[in-house]
Amino acid sequence: MIEPVALEHFFFFFFAAALVIFAALAYALSYSFSRLYRNKTLLYVAGLAYGVLILAVFWLSWLANLHGFWYALVGMMLFGYGVAPILIWRLSVATHD
């Protein structure tokens, strides 16, 4: 039976999971604040945070022994999370005009 997470990788798994949470938070906050205050620097920070999120999610999936089909599922999840703040911002602007 394949272990979900090898015991020697448990600390790294915990660190990668925390990194996913904080990178996703940084991406959503910096994107929304960049649009709210019309600040291009925060938009670059959002792109950097999204890049960290991509790396952390694939690192987490590798540590959790998710291979094959799971990489496609992880990619779809990352695409969805990438466009979600953009679509939420557009929806908010459209409903408040």
N, C-alpha and C positions, 0 to 999 in steps of 0.2 A: 504494500500500500504506500502511496506517495504521501509524505507528510505535507500538510498545508504550508507550514513554515518550518524550516530546519531550526533546531534549537540554537545552533551557532549564529543564525541570521536573525534571531528574535529582536535584538537591540536595533539592528539596521531596519527591520520591518517597522518597528515602533517609530523610529526616527523618520522613515519615509512616509508613514501615514500622517505624522504630525506635519511634515513638510507639505504634503498634499493639501491639508486643511489650511495652513497659513498662506501658501501660494495662491490658493483659490480665493481666500479672503482678500489678499493684496491685489489680485487681479480685479475682482469685482469692485472693491472700494476705489482703487486708483482709476479705473475706467469711468466709474460714475462721477467721481470728483473732477476728472479731466473734462468731461462733458458739461458738468454743472458750472465750473469756473472757467471754461474755455482755455485750459492750460495744456499745451502740447507736451510739456515735460512729463506730466502725469500720464499722458497717453503712452509715452515711451516706457515709463515704469510699468504700466499695465502690460505692455508687450513682453517686457522682461519677466514679469511675474507669471505670465502665461507660459513662457518658455520653461521656467523653473517648474511650473505645474506639469508640463508635458514630461519632462525628465523624471520628476518624482513619481508620476503615475506609472510610467513604464518600469522604473526601478522597483516600485512596489509590486507590480504584476510579475516581474521576474523573481523577486524574493518569495512571492506566494505560489510559485510554480504554475503560473497561468501561461500556457503556451498555445500556439495554433489559433483556433477560433477565438480564444479570449483576447488576443491582441487586436483582432478586428473589432470586438466589442468595446475594448478600451479606447480604440481610435474613434469609434462612433460617439462614445461618451465624451471624449475630449472635444470633438467637433461641436457637440451639443452645448457643452459648457462654454466653448469659445464664442458661439453666436448668441447665447442666452442673454448676457448683459446688453448686447447691442439691440436685440429685439425688445427687451424690457424697457430700455431707454426710449426707443422709438414709440412704443406703446404709451409710455408715461407722457411723452411730449404731445402725442396725438390726443390723449384724453384730457389734457390740461390746457389745450388751446381753445 
